[in-house]
Each structure stands twice: as structure tokens, then as C-alpha cells.
Amino acid sequence: MSAGGGDASFTGSIAEIYDTLLVPMIFEEPARALAAAVAATGGVEILETAAGTGALTRELDRLGRFDIVATDLNAPMVAAAAERLASERVRWQVADAQELPFPDRSFDVVVCQFGAMFLSDKVRGYAEALRVLRPGGTFAFNVWDRIENNAVALVIARALCAAAPDEPLEFFSRTPHGYFDIERIRGELAAAGFEEISGAYLDGTSRTTAEVGAVALCQGTPMRGEIERHSSFDLGSATAIATAELRREYGPGEFDAPTRWLQMTARRGDGT
């Protein structure tokens, strides 16, 4: 990711809302699956990129067998993560996944939870992961599947676009759910120099309420900036529209909704 605003910008109060509402809602289940993939590699020294507020970092730390450098482009996310997890096995650092400040061949595993879709140059970001891996090392990451397979985001996106058809809010379909084609991702990993590339779509469940889901996605993601720049909405009215549509779809109480993501692994060759 590159510095600056836009779809990769998690600033202001986003970090707190993201960690308290969005992480338990949609990130903890994929984090457990990705941590298991890291554990299966047998690696010890781990670099995490786009760590956010540390959902995956906490899962990795719980396993008690890794030395982790956890990085993110956004300083507020790193600060929130470091406050949540103080561990002798984890070092926190602000870093751009496309310009990693680490020597060649420094890590056994590079892992990234829901960050690859934010890379402005995917091949460049993957090449950086390859560079800092030791020969035989593994790059493991996940990305969200298409928005149609992630129900809460779909309901909110459709409601906000219907409310302002002349100025649609397209962040969710454009970025978090816009990078899901496994063949494209395979090709970009191969172009960066990776071998033994594999991936699988995994299904999960998001448990939330209409109120929590609306606040989490409208106010705890970079969608917030798109709403705040909108000519017809403010943050309160957009969140109210999202809440009303989730209530219409799922009712007033707690509900379960389907999620789906793609988990990938790729290997640096032994001789590279």
C-alpha cells in the first residue's frame, strides 16, 4: 500500500470502531484459518503486513511459537494494535507493504490478512514479500470473495447506492470485494516470482445486529471517507439507511449472515 488517503486510509476514529466492532464481526474467523496455514509451514520468524489492529497477530501470538514483526501502513492502526497486544514475541512497526524496510531473506513466512486488495501495484507488493522471504519460505494471505457472497456488505452497499443512484457509494464492491479472481491472483503471484501457488475459497459466518453491522461498515472502514465526501449523505444519515435495510432484511435482533473469502499460499523457490 502507498501512503495517503483513499481506499487504504484508516485514520481518525476508524481504528477504534474497526477493532471493537468489525474484527469480531468478520475478521476473527478468517484469522484463525490463516494462522493455521502459517502454523503448517513450520516457520518461526514471521512478517505480517497490513496487520490492521492485530486480529491475525493475536491469533498467531496465541500459538506461542512465532517471533512476529507486525506492520501496517496506517499509524493509528498500529497504535491501536500495540495497545491491545503487548507481547515479547511481537514487534510493531509502521511499514508500507510495497516498500518493506527489511533486508532480503529475513523471514520464514510473510502473512497478510485482507490487505492485498489495497495494494496499488499487486505484483510489486508480492515481489516485496518474495524479497524478504528466505528460500523455501511461504507467503500466505487472504482476500474477500465477491460482494455477492458477503451478505452484510452487500445489503449495505445496495441500500446506499439505491438512496443515491446518481452518486453511488462503491467502496465495498470496488476494493474490499473487488479482488477475488483466483486466476488473476495466481498470475500476479507467478509474475512476482512465486512457485507452488494454491488457493481455496472458504465459507464463514458473521454474527451481528443491524445497528452494529451498519456502524462497523459505514464508520469503521475507509467507506467512511467516501460517505463524508458525499453530496447527499452525512455519516449519520448513511448509517441510518444501512441500519434500516439490515433490520428489514434480518430483523431487529442478532443474526447470522454468510461470509466468504479466498485464502492463498505461495512459496519462494529453494534456489532463488
N, C-alpha and C positions, 0 to 999 in steps of 0.2 A: 504494500500500500504506500501511497505517496502522501506526504504531509498536506494539510489543507482541509477545506471544508468538503461539502458534498456528501455522497453516499457513504464515505468511510469515516465521517466525522462523528465521534461520540463525545460530546462536550457538555458543559453545564451540568444540570441535574440528571442527564440521561444515565450516567453511570450508576447512580443510586437506584433509580427505577428499574434499570436493566437487571441489576443484581438481585434486588428483593422480589421482583415480580416475574421478570422474563426468564431468568435462569431456572427457577423451579418449574415454571410452566412448560418450557420446551427444550432446555439445554441439558438438564441433568441426565436424562435417559440416553441421548446420544453420547454424552461424555463417558458414561460407563462402558458403552460399546467400544469407543475409540481407545479408552485406557486399556481395555482388554487386548486390543490389537497391538498396542505398544508393549504390553507385558509379554506377548507371544514372541516378540522379536529377540528377547534375551539381552537387549541393550541396557546400559546403565546410565550413560550421560545423555540427557535429553534436552533438546532445544524446543521450546514451544513458541510459535509465532502467533500473532493475533489472539493473545490469551484472554482478551477482554477483562472481565472481573474475576477470572480464575475458576470457572466451573470445571473445566478439564484439569487444571492444575491441582485442584483439591482432590479430584479422583485419583490422579497419579500419585500425589503425596500420600494418600491413604494406603497405597500398596506398600509403602515403606522400603522401596528398593531402588529408587532412582535419585540421581542428582540432576536437578531441573533448573535451567535458565528459562524463565518465563518472560516473554516480551510482548509488547503491543505498541502500535504507533501512537495511540492516544494516551497522554499522560494522566488524565483523570481516571481512565480505566485501570491503569497500572496502580495508581494511588489507592483506589478502592479495593483492588485485589490484594495488595500488600497489607492493607489494614485488616482484611478478612482472614488472610492466611500468613502467619509468621512462622516459618519452618526453617530449621537449619539445612534442610535439603533443597530449599527453593531460593533462588536469587531473582529478583525482579528488575527489569530494565526496559526503558523506552527504546524501541528499535523499529525500523522500517523493514518489513519482510522482503522488500525488493533491494535493500542496501544493508545487508546484515553486517554489524560491526564485529565480526568474529573471524578468526583465521580459518584457512582451508582445513578440512578434515578434523574438525573439533568435536564432533558429536556422533554418537551411535545412532540416534533417532532424531529426526525433525518431525514434529507433530503440530497440526493446526486444526482447530475446531471452528468451522463456519467462518473462515477468513479468506479462503481462496477466491470467493466470488467478488471480493473487494479489491483484488489486485488489478491495477490498471494495465499491467503487462503480465499476463499469466505465465508465459514462457520465461520471462526474466525472473519472476518470483520463484518459479520452480528451479531454475538454474542456480539461484542463490541457495536454495535448500540443498541441492546436489553438491554445491561447492563446499559447504560446511560439514557435510556428511563424510565419515570415514568410508573407505572401500568396504562394500558389503552392507553398508548402513541402509536404513529404511526411512522413507518419507510416508507418513500416514496422515490422512486428513479426511474431513467430511464436508459436504455442501448440501444445502437443502434441495429436495426434488422440486419439480414444478409446483406452482402455487395451487393448482387444482387438487393436489394431493396433500395439502396442508390447510385444513379447514378453517381455522380461526383467521388466519391471514387472508384467505380467500373471501370470507364473509365481510371482513372489514374493508378490504380493497374494493369489492363490488359496491358496497354501500357508499363509500366516499366518492367513487367515480360516478355513480348514479346521481349523487347530490350535486355534482359539478361537472357535467359531461363536457363542457367546453374547456375545462382546465383540469383534466383528470390527474389524480394523485397516483403515480405509477411506481413509487419506490419499491414496493414489495415484489411486484412482477418483474421489474427491471433488474434489481440487484440481488436481494437475498434468494429469490426464487427464479433468477434468470440464468443460472449457470448449473445445469443439471444433465447435460448431454454427455453420457459416459464415453462415447466415441470421440467427441471433441476433446474431452479431458485426457483420454488416453493419448491422443495425438500430440497434445501440448506437453505432456509429461515426456513422451518419447523425444520430442524436439529439444527438450531441455537436457536430454542425455540419460533419462532413467530407463531401467530394464525391469522385467518381471512385474509388469503393471497389472493390477487386478482391482476389481471393484464390485460392490453389490449394493442394491437398494434395500434399506431396512425400514420397517414399519414400526411406529410407536404411537403413543397416546399422550395427549395434552389434557391435563385436568385443570380447570379454571372456572371462573364465573364471568358473566358478561362484563361486569364492572372492571374486574382485574384484567381480563383479556384486552379490553379497549384501552385502558391506561397503559398497559405494558407495551402494546404495539404502536399506539399513537404517540406516546410520550417517552418511551424507553428505547427508541431506535432512531436512526437518522431520518426516519419518516417525520419526526417532529419538526426538523428544519424545513421540510417541504410544506408541511401544514402552516408553519409560521410565516412562510413567504407567500402563501396563497392569497388571492384577492377576495375570495368568498368565505373562507373559514378563519377562525382562530382556534387555538388549541382546545378550548373548552367546547366549542360547538362541534368540532370534528370528533372529539372523544364521545360526546353525547350521541352523535349519529351512529358511531361504531357500537356503543353500548346498546342502543335501542335495537339495532339489527341483530346483534348477538342474542339479546333477550328474545326477539321474535323467532330466531332460529332454534334456540336451545332452552328457552325458559328462564325463570328468574334465579334459579339456584345453581349449584355446582354441576358441571357437565364434563364429559369426556369427548374429545374430538381427535380425529386421526391426524398423525404427522407422518412424514416420510422423508428420508434423506439418503444420500449416496455416500458410502464410505469407501475410500480408496487407499491402496498401498502401492508403493513403487520402491525399487531397490537400486542403489548405486552399485555398479559392477565392481567386482573384486579387483580388476586391473585398471580402473580409472582413477 
